[in-house]
């Protein structure tokens, strides 16, 4: 390797797997693998940082060693664990894994809605008790959904749901009437004024100051009793205590949750045993081969960086997501 090659520091979880396929870059960069304990040394003099441990918030603690950094790539859709004031004010480019998880997460949401209307969870419980109980189930056709978050994941969710007959509105930073994927887009800050007839409220928003605690008691109180929440965005966007109270009181019919305010979900959380609530361990986008997809994506973006070409998936560091 040439001593003049750019250095790429790769942050991996302690005892976690290293990304595959980076050998493609071996003739063009020098790779330094590390966990959080060695991050300060690994990032010193590095031009690129790959956050393979995408939940890490350690960069802020070693920022004084990051003077040579030009680019940070987060191997995830959300970058809320990374961003801090000094990084926002810097010239360092931040990119994310936009596009990798769109279809898998959209399929998870469609599956959650189908399981709900076809009462698959109830059928499973009846099967375990050897109980034969015929029921009449519902259809998704004609149901109404609002997807909070109008980025790539939210739009793929909308496309799949519309394909099976769901009427889908979006909720984003700014309201607008015309959109290719949504019947309309409402302002997410106005959710309580728009959820009165919604069957499904789906959170696919990145975590920002505007979306933290966005879905709270005021939203649940405005929803019909048949309302159902699906959260595949960030746990901190939903006030969990308000959700528990709404389901317990019958104000809300139920929820399917893949993300939580604290992860892993504590063993004493009431969400585990709350009737009508489904819990999955932050896995909605993790289909077979997802780590390979993330690694290939980084290699592709790195080639653009090394060639001086425009890079995709550049985060607006003030907004906290890829602005479109």
N, C-alpha and C positions, 0 to 999 in steps of 0.2 A: 504494500500500500504506500502511496505517496504521502509524505508528511503535509502536503498541501491540500489533501482531500478534505472536504467538509466533514465535520464530525456530527454524527447523529446519535444522541443519547436516547436510549429506549428504557422507559420506566415500566417495570413489570411488578406484579404483586409478589410479595415474599413467598417463595416456594410455589409460585404460580408459573404457568407455561409461558415460554417465549413465543413471539410471533414467528410463524413459518414464512418462507418465501422471501425474506429480506436479503437472501444471498444474491438475488437479482441485482441488488445495488452495490454489491461488494467491490466491484471494480471502480466505483465512482465515489464512495463514501467510506468513512471509518465508523464502525458501529461500536457503541459502548452500552452494554446491558447493565442494568442496575435495579435494585429495589429502593425503597424510600431512604433506607439507611445510608446508601452511597450516592444519593442523587446530587448532593452539593458538589462532590468530586466529579461525577460523570458529566454534569451539565457545564462545568467550568471550561470555557473555550469552545463549547459545542454551538453550532449554528442552528441545529434542528433538535427538537425534543418530540419524541413519539410517546404519548401517554397511553401505553397499552393497558396499564392499570388506570382505567378511565374514571374510577370513582375517587382517585387520589386528589387531595387538596394540598399536597406537599410543595408545589411550585412556589407558593407564596412564602414559605419558610426558607427557601434557598434563593430567592430572587436576587440577592446581592451577588450571586455567582453566575447570573444569567446574562452578563453584559454582552456576550457574543451572539446570543440567540436572535434569529431572524424569523423563525417559524415554529409554532407548536401545533401538532396534530393530535386531536382527541379521538380515540377509537370508539366513539359513541355519538349518539345524536345530540344529547344534552351536554352543555359545557358549564353548567351552573357550579359544579364543584371546582372548576379551574379559575374562573374570572375573579379578579380582585383589582383594586383601584390602580395600583402601579402598572399592572399589565394592560388595563384599559387605556392608560395614558401613554403607553409605549408604542413604538413602531412595529412591534412583533406581530406578525400575521398569525391568526388562529384559524384552523380549519377543523371540520368535524366529519363524521361518517354519514352525512346526509345521503339518503338513497338506499343504504344497505338494509335498513329495517322496515322500509315502507310497506312492502307487500306482506311480510310475515306478521307484522302488528295488525295490519288491516284484516288479515285472515283470522287472527285471534279475536278481534272485535266482532267480526261476523259470526264466528263460532260461539262467542258469549251470548249474542242475541238469539241465535238459533237454539242454543241450549235452554235459554229462558222461555221462548215462546213454545217450544216443544216439550218443556218440562223434563228435560233429560236428567237433571239432578234429582228430581222427585222420583223418577223411574228407577234410578240407581238405588235410592234409599228403600223403595218398595221391594226391589229385587232382593236386597240384602235381608229383608224380613220375610221373604217368600210370600209376598202379598200381591195377589192379582187384582188390580183396581183399574178398570177401564175409565179413561177420561177423554174429554174433548179439549184439544189444544188450540192455540191461536196461530195466526200467520203473521209474517212480517210485512206483507203487502199492505200498504196504506198507513203503516205506523210512521211516527214522526220522531226525528232525531235532530239534536244539535251537537255538532262536533266543535269543541273548543280547541282552537289551534288550526290554522289554515295553511301550514307548511306542507312539506311532502308527505308526511305520515297522515295528517288530517285529510289531505286530498285523496290519498289512496283509500282511506277508510270510506270517504264519501262516495267514491266511484264504485266500490264493492257493494255498499249498502243500497245505492240507487239501482244497481243491477238486479237486486232482488225485490225492488218495489218500495223501498223506504224513502220517504220524503226527508231530505237532508238540508239543513241550514248550517252555516258555519258561524263561528264567533271568533273575531280577531281584533286587532288593534283599532281598525277603522271600519265602520259600517259602509256597505255598498250594495247596490241592488243587483248588478249584473256580474255573473261569475260563471266560468265554464264548469266547475265541479259542484258548486253549491246552488241551491235555489235562490239564496241570498246570503249575505254575510252581515251579521249584527255586531255591534260593539260588545266585546266581552265584558266590559264594565256595566253593561245594561242587562246582564243575564236575568235578574229577577223579573224584568218586564217582559221577557220573551219565553219563559219556560212553562207557562201556564197550561199549555196543551201538549207538552213534549212527553213522549213515551220513553225515550232514551237520551240521557245526557252523557256525552262521551268526552272525556278530557284527554286531549292529545297535545296540550300546550307545553312549550318549554318553561322551565322555572325562571321567572324574572320577578322584579319588584311588582309588576302589574298582575302577575298570576299567582303569587304567593297568597294562600288563604282565600283565593277567589271564590271557591265553591263552599259556601258556608250556610248557616241556618237560614239566612234570608233567601238563598236560592232554593233550599229544600222546602221552605214554607210556601214558596210560590209554585212548586211543581205539583201536579196532580198525584193522588195517592197511588196511581198505577205507575208512577215514574220509577225509573231504574237508572242507576249510575254505573258507568264503566270508566275506570281510571287506568290508563296506560301511559300517562304523561309523567308527572312527578307527584309523589305522595304529599309534598308540602303545598300543593295547590288545593287540597281538600282539607277542611277542618274536620279531623277524624271524630272528635267528640260530638260535633254537630251531626255528622253522618250517623253515628251510633244512636244518638237520641232520636233522629228522624226515623230510622228503621224500627227501633223499639216501640215507638209511639204509633206506628202505622202511617206516619206522614209520608214515608217513602217505602216502596215495595221491596227494594233490595238493591244489591250492587255486586259487580264483579271487579275485583281490585287486584292489580298486578304490581302496584307501587304503593309505598307507605311512608309516613312521616319519619319513621325509624326502621331501618332494615339491617339485619333480619327482623321480621315482626316479632315483638316480644311474646313469650309464651303465655303471658297473662293478659294479652290484648283481648277485649271482648269481641273483636272482629272474627276470631277463629270460630266461635260457636254461635254467632248471631244468625238467626233464621233468615234465609233469603240472601245471605252474603257468601260469595265465592272468593277464596283467597288463592292466589298463585304467587310464586316467589320471584318476581321481577324477571320473567322468562318469555314475555309475549313476543319479543323479536328474535329469540335465540333458536333458530332452526338449525338443523344439521348443516355443518360447514360454515357457520356464521363467522367464526374466527378466521378461516381462510379468506372469506370475502373481505373482511376488514383489512387483512394484511395485503391482499392484492390491491385494494383501494389505496392504501398508503403508498405502495410502490408506484402506482400510476401518478398520484399527486406529486410524489417526490421527483419523478422524472420531469414533470412540468417545472418544479422548483429549480432543479439542477440545470434545466435547459433555458431558464429565464422566461418561460411561457406563463401566461395567466393561470392561476390555480383555481380549481372549482371549490365550492363549499367554504368560501371565506366568511367567517363570522363577523357580523357587525358587533364589535365588542361593547358598544353602548347599549344596544338592544338585547344582546345575549343570544342571538340566533342568526341564521343566514337570511338576510333580507331579500325578498323577491318582489 
